[in-house]
Amino acid sequence: MSHEGGDLEDPWNRPKEEMFQLTKSPKAAPDAETEIIIDFEKSFPVALNGKKMSGIEIIAELNKIGAANGIGRSDLVETRVVGMKSRGVYETPAGEILYKAVRELEMLTMDYDTLSMKDSLSRKFADLVYSGKWYTPVRESIDAYMEKAAEFTTGSVKVVLYKGNIIIAGRKSPYSIYLEDLASFGESSYDHHDATGFINLYGLSTGVTAMVRRGMKTSGGQADEIKGTAATYHDK
């Protein structure tokens, strides 16, 4: 649900409480936490608290649960397609919960490069939809990437709702690429000594740049001096 016009046309004005139609004020929300578990398959929500449901049913139920806990209010100034600024206040409890939940599952199941590209394309996808360019080759192409990227985004996310806050309380997936044995700060199968050579190589350009900008020059025989100094610098 969106609200525009009237008092909202002055961006200094705070939205009046009686304007909101879906959501409770966080102050009026229950003093107890509400815990839910959302199951996803290939990034699509398929079950809520263990009960299989359609996407529409999950959205309807999350709208009720989220609204009761003061979730989903958003007040923002946006830029319309024609360039003018517009202020709007939105109520989207289910959207906010699902967005945050699936993001946690992506962090658990997607490698860095895939997730980084998805983030980049997500912004473009949003711009296309906002501009009414749904039936376009570029939107279809981005869809194809998203489908491939989300191939293993399957699992469950435990979410706690409390007075306008969405708290991620747990996440799990059969395709998780988080390996506790490797990630542990204690004993693990990862050899921490491997980091030494990586740090030396990865930081070499930074070290050389810093030395050059402190007054050393790469002309003539001084290039070898810089290389030697760089090696010594990183050994330390």
Contacts in CASP RR format, 6 or more apart in sequence:
PFRMAT RR
TARGET T0000
AUTHOR 0000-0000-0000
METHOD contacts of the structure
MODEL  1
MSHEGGDLEDPWNRPKEEMFQLTKSPKAAPDAETEIIIDFEKSFPVALNG
KKMSGIEIIAELNKIGAANGIGRSDLVETRVVGMKSRGVYETPAGEILYK
AVRELEMLTMDYDTLSMKDSLSRKFADLVYSGKWYTPVRESIDAYMEKAA
EFTTGSVKVVLYKGNIIIAGRKSPYSIYLEDLASFGESSYDHHDATGFIN
LYGLSTGVTAMVRRGMKTSGGQADEIKGTAATYHDK
1 21 0 8 1.000
1 22 0 8 1.000
1 90 0 8 1.000
1 91 0 8 1.000
1 92 0 8 1.000
2 88 0 8 1.000
2 89 0 8 1.000
2 90 0 8 1.000
2 91 0 8 1.000
3 15 0 8 1.000
3 19 0 8 1.000
3 20 0 8 1.000
3 88 0 8 1.000
3 89 0 8 1.000
3 90 0 8 1.000
3 91 0 8 1.000
4 86 0 8 1.000
4 87 0 8 1.000
4 88 0 8 1.000
4 89 0 8 1.000
5 87 0 8 1.000
7 13 0 8 1.000
7 15 0 8 1.000
7 16 0 8 1.000
8 15 0 8 1.000
8 87 0 8 1.000
8 88 0 8 1.000
8 89 0 8 1.000
9 87 0 8 1.000
11 77 0 8 1.000
11 87 0 8 1.000
15 75 0 8 1.000
15 89 0 8 1.000
17 25 0 8 1.000
19 89 0 8 1.000
20 73 0 8 1.000
20 91 0 8 1.000
21 91 0 8 1.000
22 63 0 8 1.000
22 67 0 8 1.000
22 91 0 8 1.000
22 93 0 8 1.000
23 66 0 8 1.000
23 67 0 8 1.000
23 70 0 8 1.000
23 71 0 8 1.000
23 72 0 8 1.000
23 73 0 8 1.000
23 91 0 8 1.000
23 93 0 8 1.000
24 67 0 8 1.000
24 68 0 8 1.000
24 69 0 8 1.000
24 70 0 8 1.000
25 70 0 8 1.000
26 70 0 8 1.000
26 163 0 8 1.000
26 164 0 8 1.000
26 165 0 8 1.000
27 163 0 8 1.000
28 70 0 8 1.000
29 68 0 8 1.000
29 69 0 8 1.000
29 70 0 8 1.000
29 162 0 8 1.000
29 163 0 8 1.000
29 164 0 8 1.000
30 68 0 8 1.000
30 69 0 8 1.000
30 163 0 8 1.000
31 163 0 8 1.000
32 162 0 8 1.000
33 160 0 8 1.000
33 161 0 8 1.000
33 162 0 8 1.000
33 167 0 8 1.000
34 65 0 8 1.000
34 66 0 8 1.000
34 68 0 8 1.000
34 69 0 8 1.000
34 160 0 8 1.000
34 161 0 8 1.000
34 162 0 8 1.000
35 158 0 8 1.000
35 159 0 8 1.000
35 160 0 8 1.000
35 161 0 8 1.000
35 169 0 8 1.000
36 48 0 8 1.000
36 49 0 8 1.000
36 62 0 8 1.000
36 65 0 8 1.000
36 97 0 8 1.000
36 158 0 8 1.000
36 159 0 8 1.000
36 161 0 8 1.000
37 48 0 8 1.000
37 49 0 8 1.000
37 50 0 8 1.000
37 156 0 8 1.000
37 157 0 8 1.000
37 158 0 8 1.000
37 159 0 8 1.000
38 45 0 8 1.000
38 47 0 8 1.000
38 48 0 8 1.000
38 58 0 8 1.000
38 97 0 8 1.000
38 98 0 8 1.000
38 101 0 8 1.000
38 156 0 8 1.000
38 157 0 8 1.000
38 159 0 8 1.000
39 45 0 8 1.000
39 46 0 8 1.000
39 47 0 8 1.000
39 48 0 8 1.000
39 50 0 8 1.000
39 155 0 8 1.000
39 156 0 8 1.000
40 46 0 8 1.000
40 101 0 8 1.000
40 102 0 8 1.000
40 105 0 8 1.000
40 153 0 8 1.000
40 154 0 8 1.000
40 155 0 8 1.000
40 156 0 8 1.000
40 157 0 8 1.000
41 154 0 8 1.000
41 155 0 8 1.000
42 147 0 8 1.000
42 150 0 8 1.000
42 151 0 8 1.000
42 152 0 8 1.000
42 153 0 8 1.000
42 154 0 8 1.000
43 102 0 8 1.000
43 105 0 8 1.000
43 106 0 8 1.000
43 146 0 8 1.000
43 150 0 8 1.000
43 153 0 8 1.000
44 55 0 8 1.000
45 55 0 8 1.000
45 58 0 8 1.000
45 98 0 8 1.000
45 101 0 8 1.000
45 102 0 8 1.000
46 52 0 8 1.000
46 53 0 8 1.000
46 55 0 8 1.000
46 58 0 8 1.000
47 53 0 8 1.000
47 58 0 8 1.000
48 58 0 8 1.000
48 61 0 8 1.000
48 62 0 8 1.000
53 61 0 8 1.000
58 94 0 8 1.000
58 98 0 8 1.000
59 94 0 8 1.000
59 95 0 8 1.000
59 98 0 8 1.000
60 94 0 8 1.000
61 94 0 8 1.000
62 93 0 8 1.000
62 94 0 8 1.000
62 95 0 8 1.000
62 97 0 8 1.000
62 98 0 8 1.000
63 93 0 8 1.000
63 94 0 8 1.000
64 93 0 8 1.000
65 93 0 8 1.000
65 161 0 8 1.000
66 72 0 8 1.000
66 93 0 8 1.000
66 94 0 8 1.000
66 97 0 8 1.000
66 161 0 8 1.000
67 91 0 8 1.000
67 93 0 8 1.000
69 161 0 8 1.000
69 162 0 8 1.000
69 163 0 8 1.000
69 164 0 8 1.000
70 93 0 8 1.000
70 161 0 8 1.000
70 163 0 8 1.000
70 164 0 8 1.000
71 93 0 8 1.000
71 96 0 8 1.000
71 97 0 8 1.000
71 161 0 8 1.000
71 164 0 8 1.000
71 165 0 8 1.000
71 166 0 8 1.000
72 90 0 8 1.000
72 91 0 8 1.000
72 92 0 8 1.000
72 93 0 8 1.000
72 95 0 8 1.000
72 96 0 8 1.000
72 164 0 8 1.000
73 89 0 8 1.000
73 90 0 8 1.000
73 91 0 8 1.000
73 164 0 8 1.000
74 89 0 8 1.000
74 90 0 8 1.000
74 91 0 8 1.000
74 92 0 8 1.000
74 96 0 8 1.000
75 87 0 8 1.000
75 88 0 8 1.000
75 89 0 8 1.000
75 90 0 8 1.000
76 87 0 8 1.000
76 88 0 8 1.000
76 89 0 8 1.000
76 90 0 8 1.000
77 85 0 8 1.000
77 86 0 8 1.000
77 87 0 8 1.000
77 88 0 8 1.000
78 85 0 8 1.000
78 86 0 8 1.000
78 87 0 8 1.000
78 88 0 8 1.000
79 85 0 8 1.000
79 86 0 8 1.000
80 86 0 8 1.000
81 130 0 8 1.000
81 131 0 8 1.000
96 166 0 8 1.000
97 159 0 8 1.000
97 161 0 8 1.000
97 166 0 8 1.000
100 159 0 8 1.000
100 166 0 8 1.000
100 168 0 8 1.000
101 157 0 8 1.000
101 159 0 8 1.000
101 168 0 8 1.000
102 153 0 8 1.000
102 157 0 8 1.000
104 157 0 8 1.000
104 168 0 8 1.000
104 170 0 8 1.000
104 171 0 8 1.000
105 153 0 8 1.000
105 154 0 8 1.000
105 155 0 8 1.000
105 157 0 8 1.000
105 171 0 8 1.000
105 173 0 8 1.000
106 115 0 8 1.000
106 118 0 8 1.000
106 150 0 8 1.000
106 153 0 8 1.000
107 115 0 8 1.000
107 171 0 8 1.000
108 171 0 8 1.000
108 172 0 8 1.000
108 173 0 8 1.000
108 176 0 8 1.000
108 177 0 8 1.000
108 178 0 8 1.000
109 152 0 8 1.000
109 153 0 8 1.000
109 154 0 8 1.000
109 155 0 8 1.000
109 173 0 8 1.000
109 175 0 8 1.000
109 176 0 8 1.000
109 177 0 8 1.000
110 118 0 8 1.000
110 149 0 8 1.000
110 152 0 8 1.000
110 153 0 8 1.000
110 177 0 8 1.000
111 177 0 8 1.000
114 149 0 8 1.000
115 149 0 8 1.000
117 145 0 8 1.000
117 149 0 8 1.000
118 145 0 8 1.000
118 146 0 8 1.000
118 149 0 8 1.000
121 142 0 8 1.000
121 145 0 8 1.000
121 146 0 8 1.000
124 138 0 8 1.000
124 142 0 8 1.000
125 139 0 8 1.000
125 142 0 8 1.000
125 146 0 8 1.000
128 134 0 8 1.000
128 136 0 8 1.000
128 138 0 8 1.000
128 139 0 8 1.000
128 142 0 8 1.000
129 139 0 8 1.000
133 139 0 8 1.000
152 173 0 8 1.000
152 175 0 8 1.000
153 173 0 8 1.000
153 175 0 8 1.000
154 173 0 8 1.000
154 174 0 8 1.000
154 175 0 8 1.000
155 171 0 8 1.000
155 172 0 8 1.000
155 173 0 8 1.000
155 174 0 8 1.000
155 175 0 8 1.000
156 171 0 8 1.000
156 172 0 8 1.000
156 173 0 8 1.000
157 168 0 8 1.000
157 170 0 8 1.000
157 171 0 8 1.000
158 168 0 8 1.000
158 169 0 8 1.000
158 170 0 8 1.000
158 171 0 8 1.000
159 166 0 8 1.000
159 167 0 8 1.000
159 168 0 8 1.000
159 169 0 8 1.000
160 166 0 8 1.000
160 167 0 8 1.000
160 168 0 8 1.000
160 169 0 8 1.000
161 167 0 8 1.000
181 188 0 8 1.000
181 189 0 8 1.000
181 190 0 8 1.000
182 188 0 8 1.000
182 189 0 8 1.000
182 190 0 8 1.000
199 234 0 8 1.000
200 231 0 8 1.000
200 234 0 8 1.000
200 235 0 8 1.000
203 234 0 8 1.000
204 230 0 8 1.000
204 234 0 8 1.000
207 230 0 8 1.000
207 233 0 8 1.000
207 234 0 8 1.000
208 226 0 8 1.000
208 227 0 8 1.000
208 230 0 8 1.000
211 226 0 8 1.000
211 229 0 8 1.000
211 230 0 8 1.000
211 233 0 8 1.000
212 218 0 8 1.000
212 226 0 8 1.000
216 222 0 8 1.000
216 225 0 8 1.000
216 226 0 8 1.000
216 229 0 8 1.000
218 226 0 8 1.000
END
